[in-house]
């Protein structure tokens, strides 16, 4: 009678080949919870800042709110790892542009600078929305 057992070396080879594939299947579907929390925190901070209209008189208050966005964006970058690099880079660029345009509007609250800050807020909002959509199935 023939034995139907798989030789140990063959079994070890199959385990070595299949284990990483099985582990990567499970982890690819779900982003780490810290990253998901950072996406949600950034989305919340951007939503909050967008609730106040940007005018000459509100620019200083908006600048104070930028601290929350800057902290949320830093947390996002710290937790993102290699996930969603395009979206994370777009958010980083949006935060940098918003910081610069709001600083210019604080220094010189002209209609030009205030409008530039509004444009930067819209661009950042779009970047955060795109990140939220891209991560919705992973988070």
C-alpha positions as CSV (number, residue, x, y, z in Angstrom):
1,X,0.0,0.0,0.0
2,X,1.3,3.5,-0.9
3,X,1.6,6.2,1.6
4,X,-0.4,9.4,0.8
5,X,1.7,11.6,3.1
6,X,3.6,14.6,1.6
7,X,7.3,14.4,2.4
8,X,8.4,16.9,5.0
9,X,10.8,18.9,2.8
10,X,8.0,19.4,0.2
11,X,5.6,20.5,2.8
12,X,8.1,22.9,4.2
13,X,8.7,24.4,0.8
14,X,5.0,24.9,0.2
15,X,4.6,26.6,3.6
16,X,7.6,28.9,2.8
17,X,6.1,29.8,-0.5
18,X,2.5,30.2,0.4
19,X,2.7,31.8,3.9
20,X,3.9,35.2,2.7
21,X,1.2,35.3,0.1
22,X,-1.5,34.4,2.6
23,X,-0.3,37.0,5.0
24,X,-0.1,39.7,2.4
25,X,-3.7,38.9,1.2
26,X,-5.1,39.6,4.6
27,X,-3.0,42.8,5.3
28,X,-3.6,44.3,1.9
29,X,-7.3,44.6,2.5
30,X,-7.1,46.6,5.7
31,X,-5.0,49.6,6.4
32,X,-3.5,50.0,9.9
33,X,-5.9,51.6,12.3
34,X,-3.5,54.5,13.2
35,X,-3.4,55.5,9.5
36,X,-7.2,55.3,9.3
37,X,-7.6,57.4,12.4
38,X,-5.1,60.0,11.0
39,X,-7.2,60.2,7.7
40,X,-10.3,60.7,9.8
41,X,-8.6,63.3,12.0
42,X,-7.4,65.3,9.0
43,X,-10.8,65.1,7.3
44,X,-12.4,66.4,10.5
45,X,-9.9,69.3,10.8
46,X,-10.4,70.3,7.2
47,X,-14.2,70.2,7.5
48,X,-14.0,72.4,10.6
49,X,-11.8,75.0,9.0
50,X,-14.1,75.1,5.9
51,X,-17.1,75.9,8.1
52,X,-15.7,79.4,8.7
53,X,-15.7,81.7,5.6
54,X,-12.3,83.1,4.8
55,X,-12.5,86.9,4.9
56,X,-10.0,89.7,5.7
57,X,-11.3,89.7,9.3
58,X,-11.2,85.9,9.8
59,X,-7.7,85.2,8.4
60,X,-6.1,85.3,11.8
61,X,-8.6,82.8,13.2
62,X,-8.0,80.5,10.2
63,X,-4.3,80.7,10.9
64,X,-5.0,79.4,14.4
65,X,-7.0,76.5,12.9
66,X,-4.0,75.6,10.7
67,X,-2.2,74.3,13.7
68,X,-4.8,71.5,13.9
69,X,-4.4,70.8,10.2
70,X,-0.6,70.8,10.4
71,X,-0.7,68.4,13.3
72,X,-3.2,66.1,11.5
73,X,-1.1,66.1,8.3
74,X,2.1,65.3,10.2
75,X,0.2,62.4,11.9
76,X,-1.0,61.2,8.5
77,X,2.5,61.2,7.1
78,X,3.9,59.5,10.2
79,X,1.3,56.7,9.9
80,X,1.0,56.3,6.1
81,X,4.1,54.3,5.5
82,X,4.0,53.4,1.8
83,X,0.2,53.5,1.6
84,X,-1.5,55.8,-0.8
85,X,1.7,57.8,-1.7
86,X,0.0,59.9,-4.4
87,X,-2.8,61.0,-2.2
88,X,-0.6,61.6,0.8
89,X,1.8,63.7,-1.3
90,X,-1.1,65.8,-2.6
91,X,-2.3,66.4,1.0
92,X,1.2,67.4,2.0
93,X,1.5,69.8,-0.9
94,X,-2.0,71.2,-0.1
95,X,-1.1,71.9,3.5
96,X,2.2,73.6,2.5
97,X,0.4,75.8,0.0
98,X,-2.3,76.6,2.5
99,X,0.2,77.5,5.2
100,X,2.0,79.8,2.8
101,X,-1.1,81.5,1.4
102,X,-2.6,82.1,4.8
103,X,0.7,83.5,6.1
104,X,0.7,85.9,3.1
105,X,-2.9,86.9,3.8
106,X,-2.1,87.5,7.5
107,X,0.9,89.6,6.6
108,X,-1.0,91.5,3.9
109,X,-4.8,90.9,4.0
110,X,-5.4,92.1,0.4
111,X,-8.1,90.7,-1.7
112,X,-5.4,88.9,-3.8
113,X,-3.9,87.1,-0.8
114,X,-7.3,86.2,0.7
115,X,-8.4,84.8,-2.6
116,X,-5.2,82.8,-2.9
117,X,-5.8,81.4,0.6
118,X,-9.4,80.4,-0.5
119,X,-8.0,78.7,-3.5
120,X,-5.4,76.8,-1.3
121,X,-8.2,75.8,1.0
122,X,-10.2,74.4,-1.9
123,X,-7.2,72.5,-3.2
124,X,-6.5,71.0,0.2
125,X,-10.1,70.0,0.7
126,X,-10.0,68.3,-2.7
127,X,-6.8,66.4,-1.7
128,X,-8.3,65.3,1.6
129,X,-11.5,64.2,-0.1
130,X,-9.5,62.2,-2.7
131,X,-7.5,60.6,0.1
132,X,-10.8,59.7,2.0
133,X,-12.3,58.2,-1.1
134,X,-9.1,56.2,-1.9
135,X,-8.9,54.8,1.7
136,X,-12.6,54.2,2.2
137,X,-12.4,50.5,1.4
138,X,-9.2,50.0,3.3
139,X,-10.3,51.8,6.5
